[in-house]
Every structure is written in structure tokens, then in C-alpha cells.
């Protein structure tokens, strides 16, 4: 089997899953159609990201048992079902069903589908692991572009919001299912059963907890912007261009989502490649430190063009965290523990997804025109905190085990089975 076909399938699956980043495109229509508050609607997105991280951690442990094809299929079906349940929630005007559908069911599908192609593609490319996994992860960042500029506008022009969700559900579920068929391990791959005690001891180690905090700070700051970039941009545009038609302002907001999603995707390759030269610690310090400046400027800007440019930079750094962290975990803990610990570190995504959008939603509901400034102040504090924590992360001494040589103990070698 051609290994680049596996990359293509993994990237296509990630594009489908990455459509979750276009949620801000639906934020205002959901508030208007359902008669709900921003805070209430934002819970659907927060729960989706929250369940994503938890499911990804579970997926890292399930992957050796179920195999990539089966796990990716389950994830695709659940993510598509989440949109179908969200459509039903709109018809009956049920917030709990919206949260259950898009948030819980869809979020679990996201997590299972996200971790699978990354771990699988890495096995096919021991010689070009960074390039191959970078392409796959970049697909997730581009998902919002495809959704906000192509799929969602076309479907919404032809039907109601509920009908749009039905179309999206069948589309992402069907395409994801088809892509999953091509996800398989290489013929010479092995599945290693990782001892529970070893994994748990590393999960509570200071090094893992510091990496988790750095990742959490970068994610929370960025994901708060992702979920509300369009409403905040539209508010700023209406303030500076009050004569602009509502439909035009909404189109500008959709354009920002699309452009920022490109930066989100590019950031995964850019910062990931830079980390090969500078190292993961130094790279994280750069992307966190420069964001402090970006958020401080965002607090005080009244120019929508500056707003858009700075949001794109924040998303460049947000995506960069996802581009750097897999190799960071691999270098610190070795290839044997990488799938489990990388899945576990994605719980920082869960925590950030629950906290960031909800704080901005509360500010949006209660602070009005000052919501953006307060949200950006929070972002500046988070990335500054992440930068300080990154200074505590020290290089771990290289060992034959961490370098991947003689990595398994004799007992574990007996438990290694071929796929």
C-alpha cells in the first residue's frame, strides 16, 4: 500500500473533524434561531472540545486493540451523528439535546478520530515523520476554512440552519468513514502493550505536568478567540462602519474565520519545522512570548484590519502548539509511551475548550462593548503564564530508552505482538 495514500486519507479525515473550528460561524444564527444566550450556545463548542481531549486520551489506549481503521470509523460516525442530533435540537428547541449531540457525542467522535491518523501516519514515515504528521495535523486547521467559506454558506443558502446541520452531519460522517478505510498500520508495524504502572508514573511526573500547563495556557488563549472571533470582529466593524449591511458584516466575519484557519493550519508546519532547528522548549517560548504583545495590542485596537491580522497571528501560534507538542512528548518520554501520553496531554485541550469559550461568552453577555478588551486581557495573562511555566521545563537526559533503542524490557518484548 502506498504510504502517501495513508497521509492523504488521514489529512482528509482531519479536514472533516477540523470543521468544529468553524463553530463561531454558527454562533449568532444559533442565538437568533433558538432564542438562547451566547453563553448557552457556547457550551456546545466547549463540551465538544472538552470531550475531544478526554476521548483522545482514551483513543491512545484503544488504538493498539482496535486498530486505526476501526477506531477512525467509530470517530467519524459519532462526529456526524453529533450534527444530526444538533439539527434535531434546533427543531425541538432543546439546549440539552444540542449539548449532548454536538458537545458530547460529536466531541467523543472528534477525539477518537483526531488521535488515530497522527499515530498511524508516524509509523509509515520513520524517515520523514515531521513532514507527514505535519501535513495531517494541518488538515485539522484547514477544516474551518472549508466549512465557513464553502460548505456552510452553500447549505444555509438552500435551507434552514437545522437542514444545514443535517447536511453537514451526513457529509462529514460519510467522507470521514471513506477516509478511514485507508488507515492501516504498515506491514512490519508492531503493537506494544504499555504497562499501566509505567504510564501512570509518567502522567504524574513534574515534567509531564509542566508540559500540560504550557499546552493548556496556549490552547485556552487561542480557543477563546476561535469560538468568538467572528462576533467580536462584527461588533468592531459595526462600531467603525455603522452603515455596512448586516449580511456584508457577516460575510466579513466568515472571511476572518477562513483566513485565520489557514494561519492555524500553516502554524502547525511553521512552528513544527522551527522546533527542529531551535528545539521544542525554545520554540514554545517564542510563540508564547510574542503572543503577549499581540494580545496587549488587541486590547486597545479599534481598527478591524489590525484586529483581523492579530487574530491570525494568535491562530498561527495556537496551531503551532499542536505542531510542536507531538515531538515534544516523543523527545521527553520516548516512542513507547508517546501514544498514551500524547493522548493524555490532549486533556489540556479539553480543559481549555471548557474554560476559554465560556469566559468569553460570559463577557459577551454581560460586558457588552468591553467584552473583547477583557477577553484579550485574559489571553495576555494566559500566554504570559505559559511563558513563565515554560522556563521551568528542563531538558531530560537522553537515554537509550528515550532514543528508541532497546526500549522494551524483556517482559514487554514478550508482550509485543505483530499487527
C-alpha positions in Angstrom: 0.0 0.0 0.0 1.3 3.5 -0.9 2.1 5.3 2.3 1.2 8.6 0.8 -2.3 7.3 0.4 -2.4 6.9 4.2 -1.3 10.5 4.5 -4.0 11.7 2.1 -6.7 9.7 3.9 -5.5 11.0 7.3 -5.5 14.6 6.1 -9.0 14.3 4.6 -10.3 12.9 7.9 -8.7 15.7 9.8 -10.3 18.3 7.5 -13.7 16.9 8.3 -13.0 16.9 12.0 -11.5 20.4 11.9 -14.8 21.8 10.8 -15.5 22.1 14.5 -13.3 25.3 14.5 -16.0 27.0 12.3 -18.4 27.0 15.3 -18.3 30.8 15.6 -19.9 30.9 12.1 -23.0 29.3 13.7 -22.8 31.2 17.0 -25.0 34.2 16.0 -27.5 32.1 13.9 -28.0 29.7 16.8 -28.6 32.6 19.3 -31.1 34.1 16.9 -32.9 30.9 15.9 -33.1 29.3 19.2 -33.6 32.4 21.3 -30.7 31.4 23.5 -27.8 33.4 25.1 -24.2 33.3 23.8 -23.2 31.5 27.0 -25.7 28.8 26.4 -24.8 28.2 22.8 -21.1 28.3 23.6 -21.5 25.3 25.8 -22.0 23.1 22.7 -18.5 24.1 21.5 -16.9 23.9 24.9 -18.3 20.4 25.5 -17.1 19.3 22.1 -13.5 20.3 22.8 -13.8 19.0 26.4 -14.9 15.6 25.3 -12.3 15.7 22.4 -9.4 15.7 24.8 -10.8 13.0 27.1 -11.7 10.8 24.1 -8.3 11.3 22.6 -6.6 10.1 25.8 -8.8 7.0 25.7 -8.2 6.6 22.0 -4.4 6.5 22.6 -5.0 3.4 24.7 -7.7 1.8 22.5 -5.7 2.2 19.2 -3.5 -0.9 19.7 -6.5 -3.0 20.5 -9.0 -1.8 17.8 -6.6 -0.7 15.1 -6.6 2.6 13.2 -9.3 1.8 10.7 -12.0 0.7 13.2 -11.3 3.5 15.6 -11.3 6.2 12.9 -14.6 4.8 11.6 -16.2 5.0 15.1 -15.0 8.5 15.5 -16.3 9.6 12.1 -19.7 8.1 12.7 -20.0 9.7 16.1 -18.9 13.2 14.8 -21.5 13.0 12.0 -24.2 11.9 14.5 -23.4 14.9 16.6 -24.5 17.2 13.9 -27.7 15.2 13.3 -28.6 15.5 16.9 -27.8 19.2 16.9 -30.3 19.5 14.0 -32.9 17.7 16.0 -32.2 20.0 18.9 -33.0 23.0 16.7 -36.3 21.6 15.6 -37.5 21.0 19.2 -35.6 24.0 20.6 -33.8 21.9 23.2 -30.5 23.2 24.6 -29.7 19.9 26.4 -30.0 18.0 23.2 -27.7 20.5 21.5 -25.1 20.0 24.2 -25.5 16.2 24.1 -25.4 16.0 20.3 -22.7 18.4 19.2 -20.9 18.6 22.5 -20.8 15.1 24.0 -21.4 12.7 21.1 -19.6 14.8 18.5 -16.8 15.6 20.9 -16.1 11.9 21.6 -16.0 11.3 17.8 -13.6 14.2 17.4 -11.2 12.8 20.0 -11.2 9.2 18.6 -10.8 10.5 15.1 -8.1 13.1 15.8 -5.5 10.9 17.6 -5.8 7.9 15.1 -4.3 9.3 11.9 -1.5 11.1 13.7 -0.2 7.9 15.4 -0.8 5.8 12.3 1.0 8.1 9.8 4.0 8.3 12.1 4.5 4.6 11.7 4.6 4.8 7.9 7.2 7.6 7.9 10.1 6.9 10.3 12.3 8.8 7.9 10.0 11.8 7.4 7.9 11.8 10.5 7.7 15.6 10.9 6.6 16.3 7.3 4.0 13.5 7.2 2.4 14.2 10.6 2.6 17.9 10.0 0.5 17.5 6.8 -2.1 15.5 8.7 -2.4 17.9 11.6 -2.5 20.9 9.2 -5.7 19.4 7.7 -7.4 19.9 11.0 -6.5 23.6 10.9 -7.9 23.9 7.4 -11.3 22.4 8.4 -12.8 25.7 9.4 -11.8 27.3 6.0 -13.7 24.6 4.1 -16.7 24.8 6.4 -17.1 28.5 6.7 -16.4 29.5 3.1 -17.7 26.6 1.1 -20.0 24.0 2.9 -21.9 26.1 5.4 -22.7 29.1 3.1 -23.9 26.8 0.3 -26.1 24.7 2.6 -27.5 27.7 4.5 -28.4 29.4 1.2 -30.6 26.5 0.4 -32.2 25.6 3.7 -32.7 26.3 7.3 -30.0 26.1 10.0 -31.4 22.7 11.1 -31.3 21.4 7.5 -27.7 22.7 7.2 -26.7 20.7 10.2 -28.3 17.6 8.7 -26.3 18.1 5.5 -23.1 18.6 7.4 -23.6 15.6 9.6 -24.1 13.2 6.6 -21.2 14.9 4.8 -18.5 14.7 7.5 -19.7 11.3 8.6 -19.6 9.8 5.1 -16.3 11.4 4.0 -14.7 10.5 7.3 -15.9 6.9 7.0 -14.5 6.6 3.5 -11.1 8.1 4.5 -10.9 5.7 7.5 -10.9 2.7 5.2 -7.4 3.6 4.1 -5.9 4.0 7.6 -3.9 0.9 8.5 -0.6 0.1 10.1 2.4 -0.7 7.8 3.0 -4.5 7.4 6.0 -4.5 9.7 4.4 -2.5 12.5 4.1 -3.8 16.0 1.7 -3.1 18.7 3.3 -2.7 22.1 1.3 -3.2 25.3 2.4 -0.4 27.6 2.4 -1.4 31.3 -0.2 0.6 33.3 2.3 1.4 36.1 4.8 2.9 33.8 2.3 5.2 32.1 0.8 6.3 35.4 4.1 7.2 36.9 4.9 9.5 33.9 1.4 11.1 34.0 2.1 12.4 37.5 5.7 13.4 36.9 6.7 17.1 37.2 7.9 17.1 33.6 4.5 15.9 32.2 2.6 18.3 34.4 4.7 21.3 33.2 4.2 20.4 29.6 0.5 20.1 30.3 0.3 23.6 31.8 2.3 25.1 28.9 -0.1 23.5 26.4 -3.1 24.5 28.4 -2.2 28.1 28.5 -1.6 28.3 24.8 -4.7 26.4 23.9 -7.0 28.4 26.3 -5.9 31.7 25.0 -6.3 30.7 21.3 -9.5 28.7 21.6 -11.3 31.6 23.3 -10.5 33.6 20.1 -11.5 30.8 17.8 -15.0 30.5 19.3 -15.8 34.2 19.2 -13.6 35.8 16.5 -16.5 36.4 14.2 -18.9 38.0 16.7 -16.1 40.2 18.1 -15.0 41.2 14.7 -18.5 42.0 13.6 -19.1 44.2 16.7 -15.9 46.1 16.0 -16.8 46.5 12.3 -20.3 47.8 13.2 -18.7 50.3 15.5 -16.3 51.7 12.9 -18.6 51.2 9.8 -22.2 51.6 11.1 -23.6 51.9 7.6 -22.5 48.4 6.4 -25.3 45.9 5.7 -25.7 43.1 8.2 -25.2 40.4 5.5 -21.9 42.1 4.4 -20.6 42.3 8.0 -21.5 38.6 8.5 -19.6 37.8 5.3 -16.5 39.7 6.6 -16.7 37.6 9.8 -16.8 34.4 7.8 -13.8 35.6 5.8 -11.9 36.1 9.0 -12.7 32.6 10.1 -11.5 31.2 6.8 -8.2 33.3 6.7 -7.4 32.6 10.4 -8.0 28.9 9.8 -5.3 29.0 7.1 -2.9 30.5 9.7 -4.0 27.9 12.2 -3.0 25.2 9.7 0.2 26.8 8.5 1.3 27.4 12.1 1.4 23.6 12.6 4.0 23.2 9.9 5.9 26.5 10.5 6.4 26.2 14.3 6.9 22.4 14.0 9.7 22.9 11.4 11.2 25.7 13.5 11.3 23.4 16.5 13.6 21.0 14.6 16.1 23.9 14.5 15.5 25.7 17.8 14.2 22.8 19.9 10.8 22.5 21.4 11.4 24.5 24.6 12.8 27.5 22.8 10.0 27.4 20.1 7.3 27.3 22.7 8.8 30.3 24.5 8.9 32.3 21.2 5.3 31.5 20.3 4.0 32.3 23.8 6.2 35.4 24.3 5.2 37.0 21.0 1.5 36.4 21.7 1.7 38.5 24.9 2.4 41.5 22.6 -0.3 40.5 20.2 -3.0 40.3 22.9 -1.9 43.6 24.5 -2.3 45.3 21.1 -5.7 43.6 20.6 -6.9 45.0 23.9 -6.5 48.6 22.6 -7.2 48.4 18.9 -10.3 49.8 17.3 -9.2 49.0 13.7 -10.9 45.9 12.4 -8.0 45.2 10.0 -5.5 45.2 12.8 -7.9 43.1 14.7 -8.0 40.5 11.9 -4.2 40.5 11.4 -3.5 39.9 15.1 -6.2 37.2 15.4 -4.5 35.4 12.5 -1.2 35.6 14.4 -2.7 34.3 17.5 -4.1 31.4 15.5 -0.7 30.8 13.9 0.7 30.3 17.4 -2.3 28.3 18.5 -1.8 25.9 15.7 1.9 25.9 16.3 1.4 24.4 19.8 -0.2 21.3 18.1 2.6 21.1 15.6 5.3 21.1 18.3 3.8 19.1 21.1 3.9 15.6 19.5 7.6 15.7 19.0 8.0 17.4 22.4 6.3 14.4 24.1 8.2 12.0 21.9 11.6 13.5 22.8 10.8 13.7 26.5 9.2 10.3 27.1 10.2 8.1 24.1 8.2 6.3 21.4 6.9 3.5 23.6 4.9 5.9 25.8 4.2 8.6 23.2 0.7 7.5 22.0 -0.6 7.2 25.6 1.0 10.3 26.9 0.2 12.4 23.9 -3.4 11.4 24.1 -3.3 12.3 27.8 -1.8 15.7 27.2 -4.7 16.5 24.9 -6.8 16.7 28.0 -5.3 20.2 28.2 -7.3 20.8 25.1 -10.4 19.6 27.0 -9.8 22.0 29.9 -9.0 24.9 27.6 -12.1 24.2 25.5 -14.3 24.3 28.6 -12.8 27.4 30.1 -11.9 29.7 27.3 -15.1 30.0 25.3 -17.2 30.1 28.4 -15.3 33.0 29.9 -15.7 34.9 26.6 -19.3 34.0 26.4 -20.0 35.4 29.9 -18.1 38.6 29.0 -20.1 38.9 25.8 -23.4 38.5 27.6 -22.6 40.9 30.5 -19.8 43.3 29.4 -21.2 44.4 26.0 -18.7 46.6 24.2 -15.9 45.9 26.6 -16.1 42.1 26.3 -13.3 42.0 23.7 -10.9 44.0 25.7 -11.4 41.9 28.8 -11.1 38.7 26.8 -7.8 39.8 25.3 -6.5 40.8 28.8 -7.3 37.2 29.9 -5.4 35.9 26.8 -2.4 38.0 27.6 -2.3 36.7 31.1 -2.6 33.1 30.0 0.2 33.2 27.4 2.4 35.2 29.9 1.8 32.5 32.5 2.6 29.8 29.9 5.8 31.5 29.1 6.9 31.6 32.7 6.0 27.9 33.1 8.0 27.0 30.0 11.1 28.4 31.8 10.7 25.6 34.3 10.8 22.9 31.7 14.3 21.4 31.6 15.8 19.0 29.1 15.7 15.4 30.2 18.9 13.4 29.9 19.0 11.2 26.8 18.9 7.5 27.5 18.9 4.6 25.1 15.3 4.0 26.1 14.2 7.5 25.2 16.2 7.4 22.0 14.1 4.4 21.0 16.9 1.8 21.2 16.4 -1.3 23.4 13.3 0.5 24.5 11.4 -2.6 25.7 12.1 -4.6 28.8 12.4 -8.4 28.3 8.9 -8.8 29.8 7.5 -6.2 27.4 9.3 -7.7 24.5 7.4 -10.9 25.2 4.1 -9.0 25.1 4.8 -7.3 21.8 2.6 -8.6 19.0 2.5 -8.0 15.3 -0.4 -6.2 13.7 
